[in-house]
Amino acid sequence: MSSKQRPEPTAKVVFDFPEKVGGVDVDFLVMRRPKVSDRVAASRASSNEGEQAVHLVANLCEVPVDELMLFDDNNWGKLEAQIVAFRAARS
């Protein structure tokens, strides 16, 4: 095994409509691949499945939950689709 660490796999999720993050307009977010610990943390944050998804994406993209809750639904769909794509990837 090599002593070099592999960079954590990420994906750039490009939006159709700009969003505010930290008071700045952004047209994409970078999402890292989820770990089991991310799913556990999301399930601890809420018993509601929808809220769990928001907490998971907020953690993976390093965006506050309250800001993510204000995202356009189309952009949210792209973030959800990326989670599905990560699960489908074999790498």
C-alpha angles and dihedrals in degrees: 000000000000121000090222116097117229114235112257110260113250139173131213110228110201118205130219090214127034117252132203116244117171089348092303127111111240129183096195144022129210113230124195123213113271123249127205088255090059091055092047091050091050092050090050091051093059143356089216112096094216093050090047089057091051092050091048094051092043090055095045093048096036093236124138113257093233091056093046090053088064095055121120110264092237091056089046089055090056091052091050090048090054091055088053091047091052090053091049094049117100097204 
